[in-house]
């Protein structure tokens, strides 16, 4: 179980439809897979995975990651790995 749940995400404009081939319960470290910032399952997974990697203990940090992804990460950065790197490099500035 992750640090935050679906109901705790701040943004409400997510799609929660699982398409053929998508698995809403995918686990593992962020990788070269593209992150769809509009898909709730993908965002929830990524925010929780990022929180686990960085040993966040409070939901405020997880929700900061969500906010940065939605508002600050440049639109031309798509892969989970590159979004993770951007967050790490820009965390203290935002």
ChimeraX attribute file (.defattr): number of C-alpha atoms within 10 A of each C-alpha:
attribute: neighborCount
match mode: 1-to-1
recipient: residues
	/A:1	5
	/A:2	14
	/A:3	19
	/A:4	18
	/A:5	12
	/A:6	14
	/A:7	9
	/A:8	13
	/A:9	18
	/A:10	11
	/A:11	13
	/A:12	11
	/A:13	10
	/A:14	15
	/A:15	13
	/A:16	13
	/A:17	11
	/A:18	12
	/A:19	8
	/A:20	6
	/A:21	6
	/A:22	11
	/A:23	11
	/A:24	16
	/A:25	8
	/A:26	11
	/A:27	10
	/A:28	8
	/A:29	14
	/A:30	20
	/A:31	13
	/A:32	12
	/A:33	11
	/A:34	15
	/A:35	21
	/A:36	15
	/A:37	19
	/A:38	15
	/A:39	16
	/A:40	21
	/A:41	21
	/A:42	23
	/A:43	22
	/A:44	23
	/A:45	23
	/A:46	27
	/A:47	25
	/A:48	23
	/A:49	20
	/A:50	22
	/A:51	21
	/A:52	15
	/A:53	12
	/A:54	12
	/A:55	10
	/A:56	14
	/A:57	11
	/A:58	11
	/A:59	16
	/A:60	11
	/A:61	17
	/A:62	25
	/A:63	20
	/A:64	16
	/A:65	25
	/A:66	21
	/A:67	17
	/A:68	17
	/A:69	22
	/A:70	15
	/A:71	10
	/A:72	14
	/A:73	18
	/A:74	12
	/A:75	10
	/A:76	7
	/A:77	15
	/A:78	16
	/A:79	16
	/A:80	21
	/A:81	17
	/A:82	18
	/A:83	24
	/A:84	21
	/A:85	12
	/A:86	17
	/A:87	20
	/A:88	13
	/A:89	10
	/A:90	12
	/A:91	13
	/A:92	7
	/A:93	6
	/A:94	10
